Amino acid sequence: MTEVELSRRERKKEETKERICKAAFALFKRQGVEATTVDEICEKADVAKGTFFNYFPHKEAVFGYLGEEWFAQAQAESVEILKRPGKVGPHLIALFSELASFHEQEPALAKYVVSEWMENDHTGLDEMCRRWDELALQLIKKLQTNGELRPDEPTERLTRILQDIHQGTILEYVASPEPPFPLKDELRRRLTLAIEGLAPRGGK
């Protein structure tokens, strides 16, 4: 198979995956996740049932597609943010708070996103989770070298602390029967307090 043929084949696979996800989300929003069947998703996406299972082990797994989109956005915007002079912490806080807007906009679907994330997070088996962790480590290391976070603590520890705050805030929001706070605003506040509290002693 030539490089052009391989590229075309990969592009077609991505298009099929995207079509399945869009069909699934449209049905989830209209009739709920529980009421939607894989057969209905396949019919709307115009794919065979076997094709669906080539991409996803079950219908809820399509929420992982959102993680892929969010990661691509976070990675691209992080590269641009890290090029800026001065403090980058506030820009990163704004980025990761904005990425959480889905949970406010689609509360009925948010619990399924979180469920997939919790099932795969830190098992060491999920490629997307590993990529998120690698990006987080890279960003926290930059904050340390930039003088915005303590350099005397392991990057891994600081990364885990900030990830716990970010993830814990989202979990609190999604698990509450009624929105306990404006999510993006609360994330900004908590992450800002955490970074300020973990700044080098004496400031810089």
C-alpha positions as CSV (number, residue, x, y, z in Angstrom):
1,M,0.0,0.0,0.0
2,T,1.4,3.4,-1.0
3,E,1.7,6.3,1.4
4,V,-1.1,8.1,-0.5
5,E,-3.3,5.1,-0.2
6,L,-2.5,4.7,3.5
7,S,-3.2,8.4,4.1
8,R,-6.6,8.1,2.3
9,R,-7.5,5.0,4.3
10,E,-6.7,6.7,7.6
11,R,-8.6,9.8,6.6
12,K,-11.6,7.6,5.7
13,K,-11.4,5.9,9.1
14,E,-11.4,9.2,10.9
15,E,-14.4,10.4,8.9
16,T,-16.3,7.2,9.8
17,K,-15.4,7.6,13.5
18,E,-16.6,11.2,13.4
19,R,-19.8,10.3,11.7
20,I,-20.6,7.7,14.3
21,C,-19.9,10.1,17.1
22,K,-22.0,12.9,15.7
23,A,-24.9,10.4,15.2
24,A,-24.6,9.2,18.7
25,F,-24.5,12.6,20.3
26,A,-27.5,13.7,18.3
27,L,-29.5,10.7,19.5
28,F,-28.2,11.1,23.1
29,K,-29.4,14.7,23.2
30,R,-32.8,13.9,21.7
31,Q,-33.7,10.8,23.7
32,G,-31.1,10.2,26.3
33,V,-28.1,7.8,26.5
34,E,-30.0,5.0,28.2
35,A,-32.8,4.9,25.6
36,T,-30.4,5.0,22.7
37,T,-29.3,1.7,21.2
38,V,-26.2,0.9,19.1
39,D,-28.5,-0.2,16.3
40,E,-30.0,3.3,16.2
41,I,-26.6,4.9,16.2
42,C,-25.5,2.7,13.3
43,E,-28.7,3.4,11.3
44,K,-28.3,7.2,11.8
45,A,-24.5,7.0,10.9
46,D,-25.2,4.6,8.0
47,V,-22.6,2.1,9.2
48,A,-22.8,-1.6,10.0
49,K,-22.9,-2.7,13.6
50,G,-19.6,-4.5,13.2
51,T,-18.1,-1.2,12.0
52,F,-19.3,0.5,15.2
53,F,-17.6,-2.1,17.4
54,N,-14.4,-1.7,15.4
55,Y,-14.2,1.8,16.9
56,F,-16.0,1.6,20.3
57,P,-16.5,-1.3,22.7
58,H,-19.9,0.2,23.9
59,K,-22.1,3.2,23.1
60,E,-20.8,5.3,26.1
61,A,-17.3,5.0,24.7
62,V,-18.1,7.6,22.0
63,F,-17.6,10.2,24.7
64,G,-13.9,9.5,24.5
65,Y,-14.1,11.2,21.1
66,L,-14.7,14.5,23.0
67,G,-11.5,13.9,24.9
68,E,-9.6,13.6,21.7
69,E,-11.0,16.9,20.5
70,W,-10.4,18.7,23.8
71,F,-6.8,17.4,23.9
72,A,-6.1,18.6,20.4
73,Q,-7.4,22.1,21.4
74,A,-5.5,22.1,24.7
75,Q,-2.2,21.0,23.1
76,A,-2.5,23.6,20.3
77,E,-3.4,26.5,22.6
78,S,-0.8,25.5,25.2
79,V,1.9,25.8,22.6
80,E,0.8,29.3,21.8
81,I,0.4,30.3,25.5
82,L,3.9,29.0,26.3
83,K,5.4,31.3,23.7
84,R,4.1,34.4,25.5
85,P,6.4,36.5,27.7
86,G,5.6,36.9,31.3
87,K,3.4,34.8,33.5
88,V,1.6,32.0,31.7
89,G,-0.4,30.6,34.6
90,P,-3.5,32.8,34.2
91,H,-3.7,31.9,30.5
92,L,-3.5,28.2,31.3
93,I,-6.1,28.5,34.0
94,A,-8.4,30.3,31.5
95,L,-7.8,27.6,28.9
96,F,-8.6,24.6,31.2
97,S,-11.6,26.4,32.7
98,E,-13.0,27.0,29.3
99,L,-12.6,23.4,28.3
100,A,-14.9,22.5,31.1
101,S,-17.7,24.5,29.7
102,F,-19.2,21.3,28.1
103,H,-20.2,20.2,31.6
104,E,-22.3,23.3,32.1
105,Q,-23.7,23.3,28.6
106,E,-24.6,19.6,28.4
107,P,-25.3,18.5,32.0
108,A,-27.3,15.5,30.9
109,L,-24.3,14.1,29.0
110,A,-21.6,15.3,31.3
111,K,-21.9,12.4,33.8
112,Y,-21.2,10.0,31.0
113,V,-18.0,11.9,30.0
114,V,-16.9,11.8,33.6
115,S,-17.7,8.1,33.9
116,E,-15.6,7.2,30.9
117,W,-12.8,9.5,32.2
118,M,-12.9,8.0,35.7
119,E,-12.9,4.4,34.3
120,N,-9.7,5.0,32.3
121,D,-7.8,7.7,34.3
122,H,-4.5,6.6,35.8
123,T,-4.9,2.9,34.9
124,G,-1.8,3.3,32.7
125,L,-3.7,1.5,29.9
126,D,-5.4,4.4,28.2
127,E,-3.4,6.3,25.6
128,M,-5.4,9.5,25.8
129,C,-5.1,9.6,29.6
130,R,-1.3,9.2,29.2
131,R,-1.2,12.1,26.7
132,W,-3.1,14.3,29.1
133,D,-0.7,13.5,31.9
134,E,2.3,14.2,29.7
135,L,0.9,17.5,28.7
136,A,0.1,18.4,32.3
137,L,3.7,17.6,33.4
138,Q,5.1,19.7,30.6
139,L,3.0,22.7,31.6
140,I,3.7,22.4,35.3
141,K,7.4,22.2,34.6
142,K,7.2,25.4,32.6
143,L,5.4,27.1,35.5
144,Q,8.3,26.0,37.8
145,T,11.0,27.2,35.5
146,N,9.1,30.4,34.9
147,G,9.1,31.1,38.7
148,E,5.3,30.7,39.1
149,L,5.4,27.4,41.1
150,R,7.9,26.1,43.7
151,P,11.0,24.6,42.1
152,D,11.8,22.6,45.3
153,E,8.9,20.2,44.9
154,P,8.7,17.3,42.3
155,T,6.9,18.3,39.1
156,E,4.8,15.1,39.5
157,R,3.5,16.1,42.9
158,L,2.6,19.6,41.8
159,T,0.9,18.2,38.7
160,R,-1.1,15.7,40.8
161,I,-2.3,18.5,43.2
162,L,-3.5,20.7,40.4
163,Q,-5.1,17.8,38.5
164,D,-6.9,16.8,41.7
165,I,-8.3,20.3,42.1
166,H,-9.4,20.5,38.5
167,Q,-10.9,17.0,38.3
168,G,-12.4,17.2,41.8
169,T,-14.2,20.5,41.0
170,I,-15.7,19.0,37.8
171,L,-16.7,15.8,39.7
172,E,-18.4,17.9,42.4
173,Y,-20.3,19.9,39.8
174,V,-21.4,16.8,37.8
175,A,-22.4,14.8,40.9
176,S,-24.6,17.5,42.3
177,P,-28.4,17.3,41.7
178,E,-28.4,21.1,41.1
179,P,-25.4,23.2,39.9
180,P,-23.5,24.1,43.1
181,F,-21.7,27.0,41.4
182,P,-20.8,28.4,38.0
183,L,-18.3,25.8,37.0
184,K,-15.8,27.9,34.9
185,D,-15.7,30.7,37.5
186,E,-15.2,28.2,40.3
187,L,-12.4,26.4,38.4
188,R,-10.6,29.7,37.8
189,R,-10.8,30.7,41.4
190,R,-9.7,27.3,42.8
191,L,-6.8,26.9,40.4
192,T,-5.7,30.5,40.9
193,L,-5.7,30.0,44.7
194,A,-3.7,26.8,44.3
195,I,-1.1,28.3,42.0
196,E,-0.7,31.3,44.3
197,G,-0.4,29.0,47.3
198,L,2.3,26.9,45.5
199,A,4.3,29.9,44.4
200,P,8.0,30.1,45.4
201,R,8.4,31.3,48.9
202,G,9.1,35.0,49.0
203,G,7.6,35.5,45.5
204,K,9.6,36.4,42.5
